[in-house]
Amino acid sequence: MNDSTSIDHALSTSEDSIASYLTQVPDFFERHAEVLTGVRLTSVHGHRAVSLQERQAEMLRDKIKGLEQRIMEMMRNSSENATIAQKIHRWSCDLAAVVETRDLPHAITEGLRQVFDVPEAAIRVWDVAAPFSGALFTMGVSSDVKAFASSLTLPFCGPNLGFEPVGWLTRVDSVQSLALLPLRAGPLSSPSPAFGMLVLGSPDPLRFDATMGTEFLMRIAEQASAALARMRPVTRTLASV
């Protein structure tokens, strides 16, 4: 160890010892008030020398400013969340008002485009009751997509990597980011197999970012799944026969 390193180590050890001592003896400055009055520090808002009390006041003001910014951000997020919740409520009411079951897939995607301003939306369902077999919203789904949908317990959000469901959208080439929402009976996280998938697309690469929260997308998926339950085959138990 060279002399410079030894000095730096000694100074660091000395500073740590002083800091530890002052922490353990909080009344030191009460007994040695003259030390406080003699301390001069450099202001963060300039190169002028300030007293310890002034420096503490500056630090407190900076802390308060930081807290105010956090509060403003929380209020902004709260307002945005309330707006999204209101949109989900309106969209859900529109779905409940659909009379013809066959119109539900269109009502789901069209509602998402209008209420949430989603540029692209498409839906596919499978394992439906006989009256709905062969409809457009049941076609073009491979076994791989069905398996992938069943494997999802959360919506997938990220860049357009050429997933097969993107081909269900109208303007495929313009999609930069997308969200894939599995549709299943019960909660989205349940182990039951998916019976459909909802795909949302946008030309904005950040609209459906991989780091975004998915709570509201889960609500949308579960609400769509509940509405589409009318298309599912009726399961009869022995007790009901």
Secondary structure, DSSP 8 states (H G I E B T S, - for coil): --HHHHHHHHHHHHHHHHHHHHHH-TTHHHHTHHHHHH-EEE-TTSS-EEEHHHHHHHHHHHHHHHHHHHHHHHHHHHHHHHHHHHHHHHHHHHHHT--SGGGHHHHHHHHHHHHS--SEEEEEE-S--GGGTT-GGGSS--HHHHHHHHH-SS-EEEE----GGGGGSS-GGG--EEEEEEE-SS-TTSSS---EEEEEEESSTTTT-TTS--HHHHHHHHHHHHHHGGGS-----TTT-
